[in-house]
Structure formats: structure tokens, C-alpha cells
């Protein structure tokens, strides 16, 4: 049976769309945006396209298993392979992914100092880095806001 297209459908207050093969998160001002920024800052801008990583991040935030800072800390620990990364490891990782080049000793010193003093922890420093215009431009957050973040649910 064929049906003629009749008008437009509109959605409001929708955060997720589910299709047969993939899901789409459109709440880029909420959990989806936080996941995209974490992926870019910790795993690099290409990781934003990793539907499995996006699904894991959304699972944690949507189910309140972690908040933005907690998920950032966990992502850093997973990426660096240790629950206790050094301040230098954290700064090198974030700076390289957010800015696009490894930091010089002078560039990293103030951030390492923030971690060593306890003013920041890896999660809070990661959130600060992820929210910078360097990262949001790097991951094309504006484009994601127009198109959404593709993801698959964790098994």
C-alpha cells in the first residue's frame, strides 16, 4: 500500500531517536554534548564518530552512573590505563587532543601545578579542557548540534 506524503512531522522535547541500525542523540546541549566533548578531549576528535564509545558515555550519563566530571575522570583513567595517572600524563593527553600538538614544558606547567596543588583533579581539569572553544571547534560541536551524535547501546 502506498501513501502520499502529507505535510511535515515535528518533534519537540525529544533527546533520542532510534532507527533499525543506529540511534541518534540530539541533546547536544545536555548529555550528548558532554559525551562528544569528553570523547574529543580524551580520545581525540575521530573518537566522536565512534558509535560504541558514544553509546557507553550516554549509558553512564543517562542512567546517572556518573556526572560529567566523573565520566571525564573515568575516561582519562581508561585511556591512560591506570586509576592513578600522573598530573603530567593527564595534561599531556588533554592538551594534545584539545590543542592538537603536544605541550611544551612551559605550556603544561600551570596545568600540572593545578593538579598537584589539588585545585583541580583529572576530571575537573578534563571538563575545563573539554569545554574550551579549542575542543568544541575541534570536534565540530556546531555540526553535531545540527546533525546529532550517532551511537549504539552497549551490549
C-alpha positions, 0 to 999 in steps of 0.5 A: 500500500502506498501513501502520499506524503502529507505535510511535515512531522515535528518533534519537540522535547525529544533527546533520542531517536532510534532507527533499525541500525543506529540511534541518534542523540540530539541533546547536544546541549545536555548529555550528548554534548558532554559525551562528544566533548569528553570523547574529543578531549580524551580520545581525540576528535575521530573518537566522536564518530565512534558509535560504541564509545558514544553509546557507553558515555550516554549509558553512564550519563543517562542512567546517572552512573556518573556526572560529567566530571566523573565520566571525564575522570573515568575516561582519562583513567581508561585511556591512560590505563591506570586509576592513578595517572600522573598530573603530567600524563593527564595534561599531556593527553588533554592538551594534545587532543584539545590543542592538537600538538603536544605541550611544551614544558612551559605550556603544561606547567600551570596545568600540572601545578593545578593538579598537584596543588589539588585545585583541580583533579583529572576530571575537573581539569578534563571538563575545563579542557573539554569545554574550551572553544579549542575542543568544541571547534575541534570536534565540530560541536556546531555540526553535531548540534545540527546533525546529532551524535550517532551511537549504539547501546552497549551490549 
